[in-house]
């Protein structure tokens, strides 16, 4: 039997500081509202997602298969996330 070692995983980003999310962080009031949903108390950076993807693509995660990796600073675990605050 030929072992192909194909792994299927996904990365689920949270609030990442990109142009598509600008309105969520560009004003002091918007940033305050967003931080109420962010247990880690910072907006994610593109590099945060990149690091997770590099790890998943590396041999360091060889035995990881079939996961959704949330890279969101704990946002989805926060009780207010489901009701947007």
Beta strands, then each sheet from edge to edge (+ up, - down):
strand 1: 10-13
strand 2: 68-71
sheet 1: 1+ 2+
end
